[in-house]
Amino acid sequence: MSRWAAAQNIDELRALAQRRLPRGLYEFVARGSEDEVALRHNREAFEAIKIKPRALVDVSQRSSATTLLGRAHALPLVVAPTGAAGLLWYQGETALARAAAQAGVPYVLGMSSITPMETVRRACDGALWFQLYLAPEQASSDAMIDRAKAAGFDALVLTVDTVVQPNREYNTHNGFSVPMRLNRRNALDFAAHPGWLLGVIGRYLAAGGMPRFENYPPGLRHSVSARQRERWAPVKRNEAATWAALAQVRERWGGQLIVKGLGCAEDALAALNAGADALVLSNHGGRNLDSAPSPLQVLPAVLSAVHGRCPVWLDSGVRRGSDVFKALALGAQGVWVGRAALYGLAAGGYDGAARSLALLAEELDRCMAYAGVREAAALGLANLHPG
Ligand SMILES: Cc1cc2nc3c(=O)[nH]c(=O)nc-3n(C[C@H](O)[C@H](O)[C@H](O)COP(=O)(O)O)c2cc1C
């Protein structure tokens, strides 16, 4: 049996990912920013909530199905955008998109991804959303919006929580930077992981060259190891942008628009007023502002401010089906998963990612049975232990 198939939970997939990936890349995925307070706190917030067990309820028929943006899905899950997927596995974005489609959930392709969006779209017949950061030049953002529209993406996700580059000190220690530069330290790290080196970088080289950020506009489509830092405009964000930019994005895109990375009720209202169709509360998985609250803490205030006018989803720290249960019971309509899917991908490509999603689905279903719940869509505060 493959190792990923034997993994019984997301943490076991994480351990397999750690073994297969170079340390610099693994830490880039798994760790948080600064003192990793937000990273730990995200887990503590989930663990502090208890589910109310209910006995002798007929739970012989259970359904985790839900509707997101008017489309039926098998699970209240979304695979979150993560720029690194294509470095964990050759064309990892395609593998993730196919695994998401197979599980019946949407996949969000990040703009900082490696595989061209058209390739991902062709490989996946499920719901596909495209994620955008606001670039310093509006023309760059516009070009990516137009391209995603032409490629047939179903919704646009605007991420608003990364206005400056985050402080992740271990990346510097590991010699892991964007763009990647080969030095003695990371060269040894790569050489110590030949499966990854040959299976990922080797395959890109055989197919034409070092992986590039294929979804940026033409002049910015550098390889992940481009030399000149001053040419490295893609990692820059528009630090001057205000909510007016959201209205521009809304108009250019014309379709369903999701705003991701909200951390307070004021911003949730601002996003809604600027035309968002759905909101994602997130602290970027504890990777940005280390003193940010957990999205679970923010959820009640946001729900009362938004007052049912649009769906509210959250991410950051989801590792178990019970976490999905808790978020839904607190009023989120769905939950996004970043690392949970990436660990499966790094451990076993498409099959590993599919295993991650299947594990979360099984765990959610089991919690529902223990809690006497037949439909995930009907979860509410009454399903949690008070206090
Ligand atoms: C390696 C990595 C890369 C990420 N890249 C992006 C990105 O390009 N765009 C984005 O909106 N969010 C990005 N995120 C954040 C995820 O979309 C998501 O908010 C976060 O992973 C949720 O936390 P979790 O990993 O605990 O599930 C990234 C996260 C990780 C772990």
The ligand as a Gaussian input file, in Angstrom:
#p B3LYP/6-31G(d) Opt

LIG

0 1
 C        2.283000      27.440000       1.062000
 C        1.095000      28.372000       1.057000
 C        0.931000      29.255000       0.015000
 C       -0.180000      30.115000       0.002000
 N       -0.352000      30.945000      -1.073000
 C       -1.466000      31.726000      -1.130000
 C       -1.738000      32.513000      -2.279000
 O       -0.959000      32.528000      -3.241000
 N       -2.879000      33.259000      -2.270000
 C       -3.758000      33.262000      -1.220000
 O       -4.785000      33.929000      -1.263000
 N       -3.522000      32.504000      -0.131000
 C       -2.418000      31.739000      -0.069000
 N       -2.202000      30.949000       1.023000
 C       -3.197000      30.941000       2.135000
 C       -4.261000      29.887000       1.889000
 O       -5.096000      30.234000       0.811000
 C       -5.154000      29.729000       3.127000
 O       -5.685000      30.970000       3.498000
 C       -4.413000      29.107000       4.314000
 O       -3.529000      28.107000       3.876000
 C       -5.412000      28.548000       5.286000
 O       -4.795000      27.988000       6.397000
 P       -4.470000      26.425000       6.530000
 O       -3.246000      26.190000       5.697000
 O       -4.220000      26.262000       7.972000
 O       -5.654000      25.657000       6.007000
 C       -1.108000      30.081000       1.062000
 C       -0.943000      29.179000       2.099000
 C        0.139000      28.309000       2.110000
 C        0.268000      27.323000       3.234000

